[in-house]
């Protein structure tokens, strides 16, 4: 993660009472999330759907694997 994103992650972790390592974002997860944002923006025609979809996936991720959630979005967009 770049410096800006690391600082944001640390601030979010502090506010949520989490260890920052719980919010680590590896390259594969970052690629998946960026792909979901691309799908949301292009398939819906509304760029604002990209961050909203990523937020929904983040909420759901507590109970599901990121790749499975991404696959569900990809299927819903095809």
Gaussian input, Z-matrix of N, CA and C with variables (Angstrom, degrees):
# hf/3-21g

backbone

0 1
 N
 C     1     B1
 C     2     B2     1     A1
 N     3     B3     2     A2     1     D1
 C     4     B4     3     A3     2     D2
 C     5     B5     4     A4     3     D3
 N     6     B6     5     A5     4     D4
 C     7     B7     6     A6     5     D5
 C     8     B8     7     A7     6     D6
 N     9     B9     8     A8     7     D7
 C    10    B10     9     A9     8     D8
 C    11    B11    10    A10     9     D9
 N    12    B12    11    A11    10    D10
 C    13    B13    12    A12    11    D11
 C    14    B14    13    A13    12    D12
 N    15    B15    14    A14    13    D13
 C    16    B16    15    A15    14    D14
 C    17    B17    16    A16    15    D15
 N    18    B18    17    A17    16    D16
 C    19    B19    18    A18    17    D17
 C    20    B20    19    A19    18    D18
 N    21    B21    20    A20    19    D19
 C    22    B22    21    A21    20    D20
 C    23    B23    22    A22    21    D21
 N    24    B24    23    A23    22    D22
 C    25    B25    24    A24    23    D23
 C    26    B26    25    A25    24    D24
 N    27    B27    26    A26    25    D25
 C    28    B28    27    A27    26    D26
 C    29    B29    28    A28    27    D27
 N    30    B30    29    A29    28    D28
 C    31    B31    30    A30    29    D29
 C    32    B32    31    A31    30    D30
 N    33    B33    32    A32    31    D31
 C    34    B34    33    A33    32    D32
 C    35    B35    34    A34    33    D33
 N    36    B36    35    A35    34    D34
 C    37    B37    36    A36    35    D35
 C    38    B38    37    A37    36    D36
 N    39    B39    38    A38    37    D37
 C    40    B40    39    A39    38    D38
 C    41    B41    40    A40    39    D39
 N    42    B42    41    A41    40    D40
 C    43    B43    42    A42    41    D41
 C    44    B44    43    A43    42    D42
 N    45    B45    44    A44    43    D43
 C    46    B46    45    A45    44    D44
 C    47    B47    46    A46    45    D45
 N    48    B48    47    A47    46    D46
 C    49    B49    48    A48    47    D47
 C    50    B50    49    A49    48    D48
 N    51    B51    50    A50    49    D49
 C    52    B52    51    A51    50    D50
 C    53    B53    52    A52    51    D51
 N    54    B54    53    A53    52    D52
 C    55    B55    54    A54    53    D53
 C    56    B56    55    A55    54    D54
 N    57    B57    56    A56    55    D55
 C    58    B58    57    A57    56    D56
 C    59    B59    58    A58    57    D57
 N    60    B60    59    A59    58    D58
 C    61    B61    60    A60    59    D59
 C    62    B62    61    A61    60    D60
 N    63    B63    62    A62    61    D61
 C    64    B64    63    A63    62    D62
 C    65    B65    64    A64    63    D63
 N    66    B66    65    A65    64    D64
 C    67    B67    66    A66    65    D65
 C    68    B68    67    A67    66    D66
 N    69    B69    68    A68    67    D67
 C    70    B70    69    A69    68    D68
 C    71    B71    70    A70    69    D69
 N    72    B72    71    A71    70    D70
 C    73    B73    72    A72    71    D71
 C    74    B74    73    A73    72    D72
 N    75    B75    74    A74    73    D73
 C    76    B76    75    A75    74    D74
 C    77    B77    76    A76    75    D75
 N    78    B78    77    A77    76    D76
 C    79    B79    78    A78    77    D77
 C    80    B80    79    A79    78    D78
 N    81    B81    80    A80    79    D79
 C    82    B82    81    A81    80    D80
 C    83    B83    82    A82    81    D81
 N    84    B84    83    A83    82    D82
 C    85    B85    84    A84    83    D83
 C    86    B86    85    A85    84    D84
 N    87    B87    86    A86    85    D85
 C    88    B88    87    A87    86    D86
 C    89    B89    88    A88    87    D87
 N    90    B90    89    A89    88    D88
 C    91    B91    90    A90    89    D89
 C    92    B92    91    A91    90    D90
 N    93    B93    92    A92    91    D91
 C    94    B94    93    A93    92    D92
 C    95    B95    94    A94    93    D93
 N    96    B96    95    A95    94    D94
 C    97    B97    96    A96    95    D95
 C    98    B98    97    A97    96    D96
 N    99    B99    98    A98    97    D97
 C   100   B100    99    A99    98    D98
 C   101   B101   100   A100    99    D99
 N   102   B102   101   A101   100   D100
 C   103   B103   102   A102   101   D101
 C   104   B104   103   A103   102   D102
 N   105   B105   104   A104   103   D103
 C   106   B106   105   A105   104   D104
 C   107   B107   106   A106   105   D105
 N   108   B108   107   A107   106   D106
 C   109   B109   108   A108   107   D107
 C   110   B110   109   A109   108   D108
 N   111   B111   110   A110   109   D109
 C   112   B112   111   A111   110   D110
 C   113   B113   112   A112   111   D111
 N   114   B114   113   A113   112   D112
 C   115   B115   114   A114   113   D113
 C   116   B116   115   A115   114   D114
 N   117   B117   116   A116   115   D115
 C   118   B118   117   A117   116   D116
 C   119   B119   118   A118   117   D117
 N   120   B120   119   A119   118   D118
 C   121   B121   120   A120   119   D119
 C   122   B122   121   A121   120   D120
 N   123   B123   122   A122   121   D121
 C   124   B124   123   A123   122   D122
 C   125   B125   124   A124   123   D123
 N   126   B126   125   A125   124   D124
 C   127   B127   126   A126   125   D125
 C   128   B128   127   A127   126   D126
 N   129   B129   128   A128   127   D127
 C   130   B130   129   A129   128   D128
 C   131   B131   130   A130   129   D129
 N   132   B132   131   A131   130   D130
 C   133   B133   132   A132   131   D131
 C   134   B134   133   A133   132   D132
 N   135   B135   134   A134   133   D133
 C   136   B136   135   A135   134   D134
 C   137   B137   136   A136   135   D135
 N   138   B138   137   A137   136   D136
 C   139   B139   138   A138   137   D137
 C   140   B140   139   A139   138   D138
 N   141   B141   140   A140   139   D139
 C   142   B142   141   A141   140   D140
 C   143   B143   142   A142   141   D141
 N   144   B144   143   A143   142   D142
 C   145   B145   144   A144   143   D143
 C   146   B146   145   A145   144   D144
 N   147   B147   146   A146   145   D145
 C   148   B148   147   A147   146   D146
 C   149   B149   148   A148   147   D147
 N   150   B150   149   A149   148   D148
 C   151   B151   150   A150   149   D149
 C   152   B152   151   A151   150   D150
 N   153   B153   152   A152   151   D151
 C   154   B154   153   A153   152   D152
 C   155   B155   154   A154   153   D153
 N   156   B156   155   A155   154   D154
 C   157   B157   156   A156   155   D155
 C   158   B158   157   A157   156   D156
 N   159   B159   158   A158   157   D157
 C   160   B160   159   A159   158   D158
 C   161   B161   160   A160   159   D159
 N   162   B162   161   A161   160   D160
 C   163   B163   162   A162   161   D161
 C   164   B164   163   A163   162   D162
 N   165   B165   164   A164   163   D163
 C   166   B166   165   A165   164   D164
 C   167   B167   166   A166   165   D165
 N   168   B168   167   A167   166   D166
 C   169   B169   168   A168   167   D167
 C   170   B170   169   A169   168   D168
 N   171   B171   170   A170   169   D169
 C   172   B172   171   A171   170   D170
 C   173   B173   172   A172   171   D171
 N   174   B174   173   A173   172   D172
 C   175   B175   174   A174   173   D173
 C   176   B176   175   A175   174   D174
 N   177   B177   176   A176   175   D175
 C   178   B178   177   A177   176   D176
 C   179   B179   178   A178   177   D177
 N   180   B180   179   A179   178   D178
 C   181   B181   180   A180   179   D179
 C   182   B182   181   A181   180   D180
 N   183   B183   182   A182   181   D181
 C   184   B184   183   A183   182   D182
 C   185   B185   184   A184   183   D183
 N   186   B186   185   A185   184   D184
 C   187   B187   186   A186   185   D185
 C   188   B188   187   A187   186   D186
 N   189   B189   188   A188   187   D187
 C   190   B190   189   A189   188   D188
 C   191   B191   190   A190   189   D189
 N   192   B192   191   A191   190   D190
 C   193   B193   192   A192   191   D191
 C   194   B194   193   A193   192   D192
 N   195   B195   194   A194   193   D193
 C   196   B196   195   A195   194   D194
 C   197   B197   196   A196   195   D195
 N   198   B198   197   A197   196   D196
 C   199   B199   198   A198   197   D197
 C   200   B200   199   A199   198   D198
 N   201   B201   200   A200   199   D199
 C   202   B202   201   A201   200   D200
 C   203   B203   202   A202   201   D201
 N   204   B204   203   A203   202   D202
 C   205   B205   204   A204   203   D203
 C   206   B206   205   A205   204   D204
 N   207   B207   206   A206   205   D205
 C   208   B208   207   A207   206   D206
 C   209   B209   208   A208   207   D207
 N   210   B210   209   A209   208   D208
 C   211   B211   210   A210   209   D209
 C   212   B212   211   A211   210   D210
 N   213   B213   212   A212   211   D211
 C   214   B214   213   A213   212   D212
 C   215   B215   214   A214   213   D213
 N   216   B216   215   A215   214   D214
 C   217   B217   216   A216   215   D215
 C   218   B218   217   A217   216   D216
 N   219   B219   218   A218   217   D217
 C   220   B220   219   A219   218   D218
 C   221   B221   220   A220   219   D219
 N   222   B222   221   A221   220   D220
 C   223   B223   222   A222   221   D221
 C   224   B224   223   A223   222   D222
 N   225   B225   224   A224   223   D223
 C   226   B226   225   A225   224   D224
 C   227   B227   226   A226   225   D225
 N   228   B228   227   A227   226   D226
 C   229   B229   228   A228   227   D227
 C   230   B230   229   A229   228   D228
 N   231   B231   230   A230   229   D229
 C   232   B232   231   A231   230   D230
 C   233   B233   232   A232   231   D231

   B1=1.4527
   B2=1.5231
   B3=1.3187
   B4=1.4538
   B5=1.5276
   B6=1.3136
   B7=1.4662
   B8=1.5210
   B9=1.3382
   B10=1.4539
   B11=1.5219
   B12=1.3340
   B13=1.4582
   B14=1.5247
   B15=1.3134
   B16=1.4673
   B17=1.5282
   B18=1.3253
   B19=1.4675
   B20=1.5272
   B21=1.3375
   B22=1.4634
   B23=1.5238
   B24=1.3354
   B25=1.4666
   B26=1.5219
   B27=1.3297
   B28=1.4610
   B29=1.5236
   B30=1.3213
   B31=1.4697
   B32=1.5217
   B33=1.3344
   B34=1.4689
   B35=1.5204
   B36=1.3176
   B37=1.4693
   B38=1.5195
   B39=1.3306
   B40=1.4754
   B41=1.5177
   B42=1.3302
   B43=1.4693
   B44=1.5286
   B45=1.3277
   B46=1.4667
   B47=1.5216
   B48=1.3268
   B49=1.4647
   B50=1.5217
   B51=1.3249
   B52=1.4634
   B53=1.5177
   B54=1.3115
   B55=1.4493
   B56=1.5266
   B57=1.3345
   B58=1.4628
   B59=1.5268
   B60=1.3176
   B61=1.4673
   B62=1.5277
   B63=1.3357
   B64=1.4617
   B65=1.5257
   B66=1.3176
   B67=1.4557
   B68=1.5269
   B69=1.3245
   B70=1.4605
   B71=1.5197
   B72=1.3010
   B73=1.4519
   B74=1.5170
   B75=1.3363
   B76=1.4591
   B77=1.5236
   B78=1.3243
   B79=1.4673
   B80=1.5317
   B81=1.3294
   B82=1.4706
   B83=1.5227
   B84=1.3321
   B85=1.4651
   B86=1.5259
   B87=1.3361
   B88=1.4640
   B89=1.5216
   B90=1.3223
   B91=1.4640
   B92=1.5274
   B93=1.3326
   B94=1.4611
   B95=1.5276
   B96=1.3157
   B97=1.4629
   B98=1.5308
   B99=1.3291
   B100=1.4610
   B101=1.5242
   B102=1.3282
   B103=1.4646
   B104=1.5270
   B105=1.3257
   B106=1.4633
   B107=1.5234
   B108=1.3157
   B109=1.4644
   B110=1.5306
   B111=1.3282
   B112=1.4610
   B113=1.5316
   B114=1.3243
   B115=1.4674
   B116=1.5253
   B117=1.3164
   B118=1.4664
   B119=1.5178
   B120=1.3056
   B121=1.4613
   B122=1.5218
   B123=1.3214
   B124=1.4641
   B125=1.5299
   B126=1.3236
   B127=1.4645
   B128=1.5198
   B129=1.3188
   B130=1.4652
   B131=1.5202
   B132=1.3287
   B133=1.4522
   B134=1.5162
   B135=1.3127
   B136=1.4667
   B137=1.5272
   B138=1.3259
   B139=1.4660
   B140=1.5145
   B141=1.3262
   B142=1.4639
   B143=1.5242
   B144=1.3359
   B145=1.4659
   B146=1.5234
   B147=1.3377
   B148=1.4668
   B149=1.5293
   B150=1.3270
   B151=1.4657
   B152=1.5243
   B153=1.3246
   B154=1.4676
   B155=1.5253
   B156=1.3297
   B157=1.4617
   B158=1.5333
   B159=1.3306
   B160=1.4646
   B161=1.5293
   B162=1.3137
   B163=1.4634
   B164=1.5321
   B165=1.3323
   B166=1.4634
   B167=1.5310
   B168=1.3306
   B169=1.4681
   B170=1.5248
   B171=1.3145
   B172=1.4645
   B173=1.5163
   B174=1.3271
   B175=1.4642
   B176=1.5224
   B177=1.3189
   B178=1.4617
   B179=1.5200
   B180=1.3135
   B181=1.4529
   B182=1.5191
   B183=1.3152
   B184=1.4592
   B185=1.5178
   B186=1.3242
   B187=1.4575
   B188=1.5101
   B189=1.3414
   B190=1.4615
   B191=1.5210
   B192=1.2985
   B193=1.4527
   B194=1.5316
   B195=1.3431
   B196=1.4575
   B197=1.5220
   B198=1.3125
   B199=1.4710
   B200=1.5270
   B201=1.3318
   B202=1.4657
   B203=1.5242
   B204=1.3218
   B205=1.4629
   B206=1.5235
   B207=1.3291
   B208=1.4647
   B209=1.5215
   B210=1.3247
   B211=1.4641
   B212=1.5294
   B213=1.3302
   B214=1.4712
   B215=1.5213
   B216=1.3286
   B217=1.4751
   B218=1.5207
   B219=1.3278
   B220=1.4656
   B221=1.5322
   B222=1.3264
   B223=1.4732
   B224=1.5258
   B225=1.3034
   B226=1.4699
   B227=1.5153
   B228=1.3320
   B229=1.4651
   B230=1.5217
   B231=1.3255
   B232=1.4615
   B233=1.5099
   A1=108.62
   A2=115.43
   A3=118.88
   A4=109.75
   A5=115.97
   A6=121.50
   A7=112.04
   A8=117.34
   A9=119.93
   A10=110.97
   A11=116.40
   A12=120.58
   A13=111.02
   A14=117.46
   A15=120.94
   A16=110.62
   A17=117.21
   A18=120.61
   A19=111.32
   A20=116.89
   A21=120.09
   A22=110.17
   A23=116.73
   A24=120.70
   A25=110.58
   A26=117.12
   A27=121.07
   A28=111.76
   A29=117.22
   A30=121.01
   A31=111.00
   A32=116.90
   A33=120.92
   A34=109.93
   A35=116.94
   A36=121.08
   A37=110.75
   A38=116.74
   A39=119.69
   A40=110.70
   A41=116.72
   A42=120.95
   A43=111.17
   A44=116.37
   A45=120.87
   A46=112.66
   A47=117.26
   A48=120.07
   A49=112.41
   A50=116.81
   A51=122.00
   A52=110.69
   A53=115.66
   A54=120.41
   A55=106.44
   A56=119.31
   A57=120.58
   A58=113.81
   A59=117.52
   A60=120.09
   A61=111.84
   A62=117.44
   A63=120.69
   A64=111.59
   A65=116.49
   A66=121.50
   A67=111.82
   A68=116.70
   A69=119.73
   A70=110.03
   A71=115.32
   A72=122.44
   A73=107.80
   A74=116.42
   A75=118.71
   A76=110.16
   A77=115.49
   A78=120.24
   A79=112.56
   A80=116.82
   A81=120.20
   A82=110.91
   A83=116.99
   A84=120.27
   A85=110.52
   A86=116.64
   A87=119.90
   A88=110.67
   A89=116.86
   A90=120.82
   A91=111.18
   A92=116.60
   A93=120.57
   A94=111.40
   A95=116.69
   A96=120.85
   A97=110.73
   A98=116.55
   A99=119.52
   A100=111.24
   A101=116.79
   A102=120.07
   A103=110.46
   A104=116.92
   A105=119.87
   A106=111.37
   A107=116.59
   A108=120.29
   A109=110.43
   A110=116.45
   A111=120.91
   A112=110.54
   A113=116.04
   A114=120.64
   A115=110.49
   A116=116.00
   A117=119.88
   A118=111.44
   A119=117.47
   A120=120.90
   A121=111.76
   A122=116.73
   A123=119.55
   A124=112.68
   A125=117.71
   A126=119.91
   A127=112.50
   A128=116.57
   A129=119.00
   A130=112.16
   A131=116.64
   A132=119.93
   A133=113.30
   A134=116.60
   A135=121.60
   A136=108.99
   A137=116.80
   A138=120.14
   A139=112.39
   A140=117.43
   A141=120.04
   A142=112.50
   A143=117.62
   A144=119.32
   A145=112.50
   A146=118.12
   A147=121.04
   A148=112.27
   A149=119.64
   A150=117.94
   A151=112.80
   A152=116.10
   A153=118.84
   A154=111.10
   A155=117.14
   A156=120.26
   A157=110.57
   A158=116.37
   A159=119.26
   A160=110.79
   A161=117.15
   A162=120.81
   A163=110.72
   A164=116.97
   A165=120.50
   A166=111.34
   A167=116.17
   A168=119.92
   A169=109.73
   A170=117.18
   A171=120.57
   A172=112.26
   A173=117.03
   A174=120.23
   A175=111.25
   A176=115.86
   A177=120.43
   A178=112.69
   A179=117.82
   A180=120.30
   A181=113.53
   A182=118.31
   A183=119.96
   A184=112.08
   A185=116.72
   A186=120.12
   A187=114.53
   A188=117.75
   A189=119.43
   A190=110.95
   A191=115.50
   A192=124.21
   A193=109.60
   A194=117.23
   A195=121.65
   A196=111.91
   A197=117.85
   A198=120.34
   A199=111.75
   A200=117.17
   A201=119.93
   A202=111.05
   A203=116.15
   A204=119.91
   A205=110.37
   A206=116.44
   A207=120.43
   A208=110.54
   A209=116.52
   A210=119.62
   A211=111.10
   A212=116.57
   A213=120.13
   A214=110.77
   A215=116.49
   A216=120.33
   A217=109.68
   A218=116.38
   A219=119.49
   A220=111.30
   A221=116.57
   A222=119.87
   A223=110.90
   A224=117.03
   A225=120.30
   A226=112.07
   A227=116.48
   A228=120.88
   A229=112.77
   A230=116.92
   A231=117.50
   A232=112.85
   D1=147.72
   D2=177.17
   D3=-78.26
   D4=173.53
   D5=-174.65
   D6=-60.62
   D7=-44.32
   D8=-178.16
   D9=-61.29
   D10=-46.26
   D11=-178.13
   D12=-68.11
   D13=-37.06
   D14=176.85
   D15=-63.05
   D16=-43.04
   D17=178.16
   D18=-64.30
   D19=-40.31
   D20=177.80
   D21=-65.36
   D22=-44.12
   D23=178.11
   D24=-57.98
   D25=-44.95
   D26=-179.32
   D27=-63.33
   D28=-40.84
   D29=178.25
   D30=-65.22
   D31=-41.96
   D32=177.99
   D33=-63.79
   D34=-43.38
   D35=179.76
   D36=-61.16
   D37=-45.78
   D38=178.80
   D39=-59.10
   D40=-47.05
   D41=-177.90
   D42=-63.09
   D43=-35.73
   D44=-177.74
   D45=-87.89
   D46=-4.47
   D47=-178.77
   D48=71.85
   D49=32.24
   D50=-178.78
   D51=-111.09
   D52=157.26
   D53=169.51
   D54=-75.50
   D55=133.29
   D56=-178.88
   D57=-53.56
   D58=-29.28
   D59=-179.54
   D60=-63.99
   D61=-22.27
   D62=177.20
   D63=-69.31
   D64=-15.95
   D65=-178.86
   D66=-111.60
   D67=17.85
   D68=178.44
   D69=-60.61
   D70=143.72
   D71=-178.68
   D72=-123.39
   D73=106.31
   D74=179.96
   D75=-81.14
   D76=171.53
   D77=-175.73
   D78=-60.80
   D79=-39.47
   D80=-179.20
   D81=-65.57
   D82=-43.54
   D83=179.08
   D84=-65.30
   D85=-41.93
   D86=178.81
   D87=-61.05
   D88=-42.39
   D89=179.07
   D90=-63.10
   D91=-41.95
   D92=179.22
   D93=-64.12
   D94=-44.52
   D95=-178.87
   D96=-65.28
   D97=-41.53
   D98=177.79
   D99=-65.11
   D100=-35.58
   D101=176.23
   D102=-65.34
   D103=-41.92
   D104=177.49
   D105=-62.51
   D106=-40.25
   D107=177.61
   D108=-62.72
   D109=-41.23
   D110=178.14
   D111=-62.01
   D112=-45.97
   D113=179.23
   D114=-59.45
   D115=-47.69
   D116=-178.37
   D117=-61.09
   D118=-44.31
   D119=-177.40
   D120=-68.95
   D121=-44.04
   D122=-174.65
   D123=-80.91
   D124=-45.20
   D125=-176.26
   D126=-70.45
   D127=-32.91
   D128=-178.69
   D129=-88.72
   D130=-21.37
   D131=-176.09
   D132=79.42
   D133=4.56
   D134=-179.20
   D135=-123.98
   D136=109.68
   D137=-179.64
   D138=-59.34
   D139=-29.78
   D140=-178.47
   D141=-67.01
   D142=-16.91
   D143=177.20
   D144=-71.18
   D145=-21.45
   D146=-178.18
   D147=-61.36
   D148=-55.75
   D149=179.63
   D150=-67.34
   D151=-31.80
   D152=179.99
   D153=-67.74
   D154=-41.89
   D155=176.72
   D156=-63.33
   D157=-43.11
   D158=-179.91
   D159=-62.91
   D160=-36.53
   D161=176.01
   D162=-63.90
   D163=-45.13
   D164=178.52
   D165=-60.63
   D166=-43.01
   D167=177.91
   D168=-62.68
   D169=-40.48
   D170=177.65
   D171=-61.62
   D172=-41.16
   D173=177.05
   D174=-63.46
   D175=-41.79
   D176=-177.03
   D177=-75.62
   D178=-21.36
   D179=-173.34
   D180=-64.43
   D181=-21.28
   D182=176.62
   D183=-59.42
   D184=-26.05
   D185=-178.44
   D186=-115.38
   D187=5.47
   D188=-176.80
   D189=-153.21
   D190=159.51
   D191=178.47
   D192=-74.31
   D193=138.63
   D194=-178.33
   D195=-57.76
   D196=-43.08
   D197=-178.90
   D198=-64.51
   D199=-38.04
   D200=177.77
   D201=-66.40
   D202=-39.24
   D203=177.09
   D204=-65.55
   D205=-42.37
   D206=178.85
   D207=-62.45
   D208=-41.18
   D209=178.32
   D210=-61.83
   D211=-39.02
   D212=178.14
   D213=-61.91
   D214=-42.16
   D215=178.75
   D216=-65.44
   D217=-44.68
   D218=-179.40
   D219=-60.97
   D220=-40.43
   D221=178.11
   D222=-65.87
   D223=-37.98
   D224=-178.20
   D225=-71.01
   D226=-18.79
   D227=-177.50
   D228=-97.63
   D229=-5.81
   D230=-176.85
   D231=-93.57

